[in-house]
Amino acid sequence: MKNTTLNICPVCSSELHLKYKLSTEIYHCHNCDLYVAPKVTFAKSFKSEYDQEKAGLALKDLRINNFKEIIGNLKKELKPNARGLEIGCSYGWFLDICRTYYINCIGMEPEVSLANLAKQKGHTVITGFFPDDLDSNEKDFDFIIFNDVFEHIPDIKKVLDSCHKLLAPGGVLIINLPLSTGFFYRIGNLLYKLGRKKPMERLWQLQFHSPHFHYFNKSNLTKLSESRGFKLSNFQHLATLTKGSIKNRIEIDKKQTLSSKLTIAILKLLYPFINKLPQDIGCFYFKKV
C-alpha cells in the first residue's frame, strides 16, 4: 500500500507535489508554500561531508551577533529568574550569551562531542534528542528556543506539542531558521531551473548528517504554530552571513570544486547588497496561549 502521509502537507493537509529531483525528492505544497523532504534521514553516526572546524569558524561571529539581538527582544518578555531550554545547543554559543545577560538557560544536544564542548564551559547540557531524552522532571520553562534546528526536525507537530506542554503559562517559543522567501533560496530555485542542482542540494544540506526536512516561510510557520496552541507575538529578520565568514561558510562542505571557488568570489562581490535583498533568516516569537 502506498504511504500517503509522504504526500500530505503537515501544515495544511493539502497534497504535496514533486518540486526538485535532487539526491532525494523535494515536495512543495501549492496551498501554503511549504517545502518538504519526506525521505531524508538523520545520520546518527554524525558522519558526513561536513567540516566541523570550518563550521565553527564560519558561523561563530554571525551566530553570536544574532543571539544578542534575540536576547535583547526576549528580555522584554521574560520575568525575573526566567528559565529556558535551547534545543540543539551545539557549541553552547547561545548559552554563553544567556550567561552574560544573567539568563538561566540549559541546553540539549544529540551530538556527544558538541555537548561535551558546551559542558566544558560550565553549561548544563542534556545529551540526547528532544523531546524523547528530556528528563521528565524538566518542565515549566519560561522559554524554549530552536536556533537553526527546527527545520532539521521530521515530526514538527510532535515537537510543537511537546514545547507547549513544557512551557509555563505565557511562556515563549522562539524559532530562528532560514526562510524559503529569502534571496539565497530564490537564487537556488533559479539555478535549479537552469540545470544547476548543487546550490539547492547545499541549501537543503543533503550532503550533511543533519539535512533539512522542511523549508518554511513566515506565513506557513505561523499557521502551523498557531494550530498547536501558540500565538505569534514578534518577528524579526536576522543577518545571513558576514563578509569574513564567506570562504569558511562555503568550505563547510569538504567536497570543494571550481564552482565552490566561483561562489565565494560572487558572494564577496554581492556582499554589500545582500542585506538589502529579501532576508533569508527569520526569528519567530510565539507565546503559549
ABEGO torsion letter per residue (X at the ends): XBBAAAABBAAAGBBBBBABBBABBBBBBAAAGBBBBAABBBBAAGBBABBAAAAAAAAAAAAAAAAAAAAAAAAAABBBGBBBBBBGAEAGAAAAAAAAAGBBBBBBBABAAAAAAAAAAGBBBBBEBOAAABBAABBGBABBBBBGAAAABABAAAAAAAAAAABBBGBBBBBBBBBAABAAAAAAAAAAAAGBAAAAAAAAGAABABBBABBBBAAAAAAAAAAAGBBBABBBBBBABBAAAAAAAAAABABBBAAAAAAAAAAAAAAAAAAABBBABBBBBBBBX
